[in-house]
Amino acid sequence: MDKDRIKGAGNQAKGAVKQGIGELTGDAKLEAEGRMDKAKGKVQSAVGGAKDSAREAVDDKA
């Protein structure tokens, strides 16, 4: 598993927590930060998945 996938999952979790706290407390800024962290995490996970796929394709040809 690529390190970007791991970091992405962490960012998604962090974002979910921030977003939830922001919603509970009515803090729009914290909620928005949470949404951004979640989006960043999704992109990181996708990049990591692409790297894993590329590695597997290279390994299969070898």
C-alpha positions in Angstrom: 0.0 0.0 0.0 1.4 3.4 -1.0 2.1 6.0 1.7 -0.2 8.4 -0.1 -3.1 6.1 0.5 -2.3 6.0 4.2 -1.9 9.7 4.5 -5.1 10.2 2.5 -7.1 8.0 4.9 -5.7 10.0 7.8 -6.6 13.3 6.3 -10.1 12.0 5.5 -10.5 10.9 9.2 -9.1 14.2 10.5 -11.5 16.1 8.2 -14.5 14.1 9.3 -13.7 15.0 12.9 -13.2 18.7 12.2 -16.3 18.8 10.1 -18.3 17.1 12.8 -17.1 19.4 15.6 -17.7 22.4 13.4 -21.3 21.3 12.8 -21.9 20.6 16.5 -20.4 23.9 17.7 -21.7 26.0 14.8 -18.2 26.9 13.7 -18.5 27.4 10.0 -14.7 27.9 9.6 -13.8 24.6 11.3 -16.5 22.8 9.3 -15.1 24.1 6.0 -11.6 23.1 7.1 -12.9 19.6 7.7 -14.5 19.5 4.3 -11.2 20.6 2.7 -9.2 18.0 4.7 -11.6 15.3 3.6 -11.3 16.4 -0.1 -7.5 16.5 0.2 -7.5 13.0 1.7 -9.7 11.6 -1.1 -7.3 13.0 -3.7 -4.3 11.7 -1.8 -5.9 8.2 -1.6 -6.6 8.3 -5.3 -3.0 9.2 -6.1 -1.8 6.4 -3.9 -4.2 4.0 -5.6 -2.9 5.0 -9.0 0.7 4.5 -7.8 -0.2 1.0 -6.5 -1.8 0.1 -9.8 1.2 1.3 -11.7 3.5 -0.7 -9.5 1.4 -3.8 -9.9 1.3 -3.4 -13.7 5.1 -3.1 -13.8 5.5 -6.1 -11.5 3.2 -8.2 -13.7 5.3 -7.5 -16.8 8.5 -8.4 -15.0 
